[in-house]
Amino acid sequence: MKPNPITGIHHITAIASDPQQNLDFYTQVLGLRLLKVTVNFDDPGSYHFYFGNSAGSPGSVLTFFPWPGASRGTVGNGQVSATTFAVRPGALEFWRDRLTEQRIPAEDAGQRFGETVLRFVDPDGMPLELVGTDDANPDATYSVEGIPQQHAICGFHSATLLEEGYESTAHLLQQLMGLRFVGRDENRFRYAASAAGAGAIVDVVCSPDGRRGRLGAGVVHHIAWRTSDATQQKNWHDDLVAEGFNVSPIMDRIYFSSIYFREPGGILFEIATDGPGFAADELADHLGERLALPQWLESRRTAIEQALPSLTLPHMAGKSRP
C-alpha cells in the first residue's frame, strides 16, 4: 500500500564536541527545552541530547551526539547546510540583540521567499538561521529567563539540503515523499509538505562546483521526516525498497520508531513516527532531568553513568505556554 505523504521534518540530528557547551548553548542561549538526556543507542558510551519546544512536538526537535574532542566537520555537498528556526516577524530584532550580547556574530541574510533571515553558528560552527514568519506558531513554545514568550523559538521553519545536482533529490521529495514545489530563487528550490506547521519546508540548493562535506562537530548527521504511525512507516519502508533504495530495518528508538536510507545526493534520511513521544519513559513535567536509558541498558546504568562526562543540567525554569 502506498504511504501517506510526509508531513514535514520530524527532527534533525547533528554532531557536537563538548557536551556541556552544547547543552548550555541550546538551553540558555536559544531557550530550547532539554527534552531528553540519553545515550546513543548504537554507542552507549556517548550522550544523545534532545532539545525542542515544551511538548517535544515533531517539527521542533533538534538532537545531538556530543563527542568530546571531536574535530570540526566541513559543511558541503551531500549535507544539510543550514538548520532554520521559525520566530514571529517582530522577534528578529530581539534575537539580533541577544546574540550580539552573547558575543555570537549574527548576519542579516536578507530576504528569502519574502521572509527575513538571520544567520549565525553554534559553538561548533553549525550553521543556524532564524526566519521571521507569520506562520510561526507560538503554541507550546518554551521560554527561559531573558527570552520573552513572544520572542521564543517556534520550532523549525525549514532545512537546507546542499546538493551537487538537485534533480534526483527533487524527484524523491515530490514524487515519492509527496512534497509540493513552492518556487525557485536562483539556485535554491523550495518544497513544502501539504500540511502546514513547524518544519513543513525544505530547500534544496544546487551547488555543482561545491566540495563534498565531511562529518564532524558542527555538521548534521541526518534529517528525519514525519509519518503518523507504525503502519505508515511500514508502508514507507516497502515503498522505498520497491523504488530501489537501501533501507534499514525498522528500529525502536523508544520515543519513535525509525527507518534510514540515503537520498540520491548522499544525505542520510530517516522516517520517524510521531509517537509515542518523549513522555514514554519520563513524566511530561520532568523531561530531561536525569539520564534516561532504554530497558536493555538499565542493567548497565552504573557503568554507563561512570563512563559518561559529568553534566550540569539546566534548572528547568522555562514555562510552557498555557
C-alpha positions as CSV (number, residue, x, y, z in Angstrom):
1,M,0.0,0.0,0.0
2,K,1.3,3.5,-0.8
3,P,2.1,5.5,2.3
4,N,0.6,8.9,3.0
5,P,2.7,11.9,2.1
6,I,5.4,13.1,4.5
7,T,4.0,15.8,6.8
8,G,7.3,17.7,7.4
9,I,10.5,17.5,9.4
10,H,10.4,15.3,12.5
11,H,13.8,16.1,13.9
12,I,17.4,16.9,12.9
13,T,20.4,15.3,14.5
14,A,23.9,16.8,14.4
15,I,27.4,16.2,15.9
16,A,28.8,18.4,18.7
17,S,32.0,18.3,20.6
18,D,31.8,19.4,24.3
19,P,28.6,18.1,25.9
20,Q,28.2,20.9,28.5
21,Q,28.9,23.6,26.0
22,N,26.3,22.2,23.6
23,L,23.7,21.8,26.4
24,D,24.3,25.3,27.7
25,F,24.0,27.0,24.2
26,Y,20.8,25.4,23.2
27,T,19.0,25.8,26.5
28,Q,20.4,29.0,27.9
29,V,21.1,31.0,24.7
30,L,18.4,29.8,22.4
31,G,16.0,28.9,25.1
32,L,15.0,25.4,23.9
33,R,13.7,22.8,26.4
34,L,16.1,19.9,27.2
35,L,13.7,17.1,26.4
36,K,15.9,14.1,27.0
37,V,19.3,13.2,28.2
38,T,20.0,9.7,27.0
39,V,22.7,7.8,25.1
40,N,23.3,6.9,21.5
41,F,21.6,3.5,21.4
42,D,24.1,2.3,18.9
43,D,27.0,3.6,21.0
44,P,26.0,3.9,24.7
45,G,29.4,5.4,25.6
46,S,28.2,8.8,24.3
47,Y,25.3,11.1,25.1
48,H,22.3,11.8,22.9
49,F,20.6,15.2,23.8
50,Y,17.1,16.1,22.5
51,F,16.0,19.8,22.5
52,G,12.7,21.2,21.4
53,N,9.5,23.0,22.4
54,S,7.7,22.4,25.7
55,A,5.9,19.4,24.3
56,G,8.7,17.9,22.3
57,S,6.5,18.1,19.2
58,P,7.7,16.7,15.9
59,G,9.0,19.6,13.9
60,S,10.6,21.3,16.9
61,V,13.2,18.7,17.9
62,L,17.0,19.2,17.4
63,T,19.2,16.4,18.7
64,F,22.9,16.0,19.2
65,F,25.5,13.3,19.6
66,P,28.2,15.2,21.6
67,W,31.6,13.5,21.1
68,P,34.2,15.1,23.4
69,G,37.3,16.1,21.4
70,A,35.6,15.6,18.0
71,S,37.3,17.5,15.2
72,R,35.2,20.1,13.4
73,G,33.5,18.9,10.3
74,T,33.1,20.7,7.0
75,V,29.7,21.6,5.6
76,G,29.5,20.8,1.9
77,N,27.6,19.0,-0.8
78,G,25.7,15.9,0.4
79,Q,24.8,17.5,3.7
80,V,22.1,19.6,5.5
81,S,23.8,23.0,5.2
82,A,21.5,25.1,7.4
83,T,19.0,24.4,10.2
84,T,16.4,27.1,10.3
85,F,14.1,28.0,13.2
86,A,10.9,30.0,13.0
87,V,10.1,33.1,15.1
88,R,7.5,35.7,14.9
89,P,8.5,38.6,12.5
90,G,8.9,41.1,15.3
91,A,11.3,38.8,17.2
92,L,14.3,39.1,14.8
93,E,15.5,42.4,16.3
94,F,15.4,40.8,19.8
95,W,17.4,37.9,18.6
96,R,19.9,40.1,16.8
97,D,20.5,42.0,20.0
98,R,20.6,38.8,22.2
99,L,23.1,37.1,20.0
100,T,25.3,40.2,20.0
101,E,25.1,40.4,23.8
102,Q,26.3,36.8,23.9
103,R,29.2,37.7,21.6
104,I,27.7,35.5,18.8
105,P,28.1,37.1,15.4
106,A,24.8,37.3,13.6
107,E,24.5,38.2,9.9
108,D,21.4,39.6,8.2
109,A,21.0,37.3,5.2
110,G,18.3,39.4,3.6
111,Q,15.0,38.2,2.2
112,R,14.3,34.6,1.2
113,F,10.9,33.9,-0.5
114,G,9.7,37.2,1.1
115,E,10.9,36.3,4.7
116,T,13.8,37.9,6.6
117,V,16.6,35.6,7.6
118,L,19.2,36.0,10.4
119,R,22.2,33.7,10.2
120,F,24.7,32.6,12.9
121,V,26.5,29.5,14.1
122,D,26.6,27.4,17.3
123,P,29.8,26.9,19.3
124,D,30.9,24.1,17.0
125,G,30.3,26.2,13.9
126,M,27.0,24.5,12.9
127,P,25.1,26.9,10.6
128,L,21.8,28.1,12.1
129,E,19.2,30.5,10.9
130,L,16.2,32.3,12.3
131,V,13.3,33.3,10.0
132,G,10.7,35.8,10.9
133,T,7.4,34.4,9.6
134,D,3.7,34.9,10.2
135,D,3.4,31.1,10.1
136,A,5.4,30.7,13.3
137,N,3.1,29.1,15.8
138,P,3.7,30.3,19.4
139,D,1.7,27.4,20.9
140,A,3.9,25.2,23.1
141,T,6.9,27.4,22.9
142,Y,9.3,27.3,25.7
143,S,10.9,30.3,27.3
144,V,13.7,30.9,29.8
145,E,14.8,33.9,31.7
146,G,15.7,36.7,29.3
147,I,13.6,35.4,26.4
148,P,10.0,36.8,26.4
149,Q,7.4,34.3,25.3
150,Q,6.5,36.3,22.2
151,H,10.1,36.1,21.0
152,A,10.7,32.4,21.8
153,I,11.6,30.0,19.0
154,C,8.6,28.3,17.4
155,G,10.1,25.1,16.2
156,F,11.7,24.6,12.8
157,H,11.0,26.7,9.8
158,S,13.0,24.6,7.3
159,A,16.2,22.9,6.5
160,T,18.5,23.4,3.5
161,L,20.0,20.5,1.6
162,L,23.2,21.2,-0.3
163,E,23.5,19.1,-3.4
164,E,25.8,18.8,-6.4
165,G,22.6,18.3,-8.5
166,Y,19.1,18.8,-7.4
167,E,17.0,16.8,-9.9
168,S,17.1,13.3,-8.3
169,T,16.6,14.7,-4.8
170,A,13.7,16.8,-6.1
171,H,12.1,13.7,-7.7
172,L,12.3,11.9,-4.3
173,L,10.8,14.9,-2.4
174,Q,8.0,15.4,-4.9
175,Q,7.2,12.1,-6.5
176,L,7.8,9.8,-3.6
177,M,7.6,11.8,-0.4
178,G,4.6,13.9,-1.6
179,L,6.1,17.4,-1.0
180,R,5.0,20.2,-3.4
181,F,7.2,22.5,-5.3
182,V,6.9,26.1,-4.0
183,G,9.3,28.1,-6.1
184,R,12.8,28.9,-7.1
185,D,15.2,31.7,-6.0
186,E,18.3,31.4,-8.2
187,N,19.9,28.0,-7.3
188,R,17.5,27.5,-4.3
189,F,14.5,25.3,-4.9
190,R,11.8,25.2,-2.2
191,Y,9.4,22.3,-1.4
192,A,6.7,22.1,1.3
193,A,4.6,19.5,2.9
194,S,0.8,19.8,2.2
195,A,0.1,20.0,6.0
196,A,1.1,23.4,7.5
197,G,3.1,23.5,10.7
198,A,6.6,23.5,12.1
199,G,9.2,22.1,9.8
200,A,7.0,21.9,6.7
201,I,9.6,23.4,4.4
202,V,12.8,22.1,2.8
203,D,15.1,24.0,0.5
204,V,17.4,22.3,-2.0
205,V,20.4,24.4,-3.0
206,C,22.2,23.2,-6.2
207,S,26.0,23.6,-5.9
208,P,27.5,21.8,-8.9
209,D,31.0,23.2,-8.2
210,G,30.9,22.7,-4.4
211,R,33.0,20.2,-2.5
212,R,31.6,17.3,-0.6
213,G,31.1,17.9,3.1
214,R,32.9,16.0,5.9
215,L,31.2,14.7,9.0
216,G,32.4,16.1,12.3
217,A,31.4,18.5,15.1
218,G,29.1,21.3,13.8
219,V,27.7,19.1,11.0
220,V,24.3,17.5,10.7
221,H,24.3,13.7,10.9
222,H,20.8,13.1,9.5
223,I,17.4,14.7,8.9
224,A,14.2,12.8,9.9
225,W,10.8,13.2,8.3
226,R,7.4,12.7,9.9
227,T,5.0,9.9,9.4
228,S,2.0,9.3,11.6
229,D,2.3,5.7,12.9
230,A,3.8,2.3,12.5
231,T,1.5,1.2,9.7
232,Q,2.5,4.2,7.6
233,Q,6.2,3.6,8.4
234,K,5.9,0.0,7.2
235,N,4.3,1.3,4.0
236,W,7.2,3.8,3.6
237,H,9.8,1.0,4.1
238,D,8.2,-1.2,1.5
239,D,7.7,1.6,-1.0
240,L,11.3,2.8,-0.7
241,V,12.6,-0.7,-1.1
242,A,10.5,-1.1,-4.2
243,E,12.0,2.1,-5.6
244,G,15.5,0.7,-5.2
245,F,16.6,2.4,-2.0
246,N,18.7,0.5,0.5
247,V,16.5,0.9,3.6
248,S,17.4,-0.1,7.2
249,P,15.1,-2.4,9.2
250,I,12.5,-0.6,11.4
251,M,14.4,0.4,14.6
252,D,12.8,1.1,18.0
253,R,14.1,4.4,19.3
254,I,11.7,4.4,22.4
255,Y,10.3,7.8,21.6
256,F,9.6,6.9,18.0
257,S,10.5,4.2,15.5
258,S,12.8,4.8,12.6
259,I,14.0,3.7,9.2
260,Y,17.1,5.1,7.5
261,F,18.2,5.5,3.9
262,R,20.4,7.8,1.8
263,E,18.8,10.1,-0.7
264,P,20.4,10.4,-4.2
265,G,22.8,13.2,-3.1
266,G,24.1,11.2,-0.2
267,I,22.3,12.8,2.8
268,L,21.1,10.4,5.4
269,F,17.3,10.5,5.6
270,E,15.2,9.0,8.4
271,I,11.5,8.5,8.5
272,A,10.2,8.6,12.1
273,T,6.8,8.1,13.6
274,D,5.1,10.9,15.5
275,G,4.7,8.8,18.6
276,P,4.9,7.6,21.3
277,G,6.8,10.7,22.3
278,F,9.2,11.8,25.0
279,A,6.9,11.0,27.9
280,A,7.3,7.3,27.1
281,D,9.8,6.9,29.9
282,E,9.5,10.2,32.0
283,L,6.7,12.4,33.3
284,A,6.0,15.2,30.9
285,D,6.7,17.8,33.5
286,H,10.1,16.3,34.3
287,L,11.7,15.6,30.9
288,G,15.4,15.8,30.7
289,E,16.1,15.9,34.4
290,R,18.0,12.6,34.6
291,L,19.8,10.1,32.3
292,A,17.1,8.1,30.6
293,L,18.1,4.6,29.4
294,P,16.2,2.0,27.4
295,Q,15.3,-1.1,29.3
296,W,18.0,-3.2,27.6
297,L,20.7,-0.8,29.1
298,E,19.3,-0.4,32.6
299,S,21.4,-3.2,34.0
300,R,24.5,-1.3,32.9
301,R,23.4,2.1,34.3
302,T,26.1,2.5,36.9
303,A,28.9,1.7,34.4
304,I,27.4,3.9,31.7
305,E,27.0,6.8,34.1
306,Q,30.6,6.5,35.3
307,A,31.9,6.4,31.8
308,L,30.0,9.5,30.6
309,P,31.3,13.0,31.1
310,S,29.7,14.8,34.1
311,L,27.0,17.4,33.3
312,T,25.3,20.3,35.0
313,L,21.7,20.2,33.8
314,P,19.6,23.3,33.4
315,H,17.3,24.4,36.2
316,M,14.2,23.7,34.1
317,A,13.0,27.2,34.7
318,G,11.2,27.5,31.4
319,K,7.4,27.9,31.3
320,S,5.1,26.1,29.0
321,R,2.5,28.3,27.2
322,P,-0.9,27.5,28.8
